[in-house]
Amino acid sequence: MPEVQQVMFTNRELTEILVKQAGIREGKWVMMVQFNFAAANFGPTPEEMLPGAVAAIAGIGLQKAVAETPVGLAVDAAVVNPLST
């Protein structure tokens, strides 16, 4: 069997994982991503420089869903991380 080289998760799967990791058991939640942006000049030589931008992921977290949140983005913590009985 070949060695696994990549594992992909959907936004929903990541949100469920984060809800469980945070121990959240109630409410609807969405994943949020914090970006940092920077502008700079890029190029292989000084004569070939061009203005450009970089977007870096600074953090990933959870945010409580609001009424207007699309249903496909929200995860119900009571469903994905219920209290054990």
ABEGO torsion letter per residue (X at the ends): XBBBABBBBBAAAAAAAAAAAAGBABEBBBBBBBBBBBBBBBEABAAABBBBBBBBBABBBBBBBBAABBAAABBBAAAABBBBX
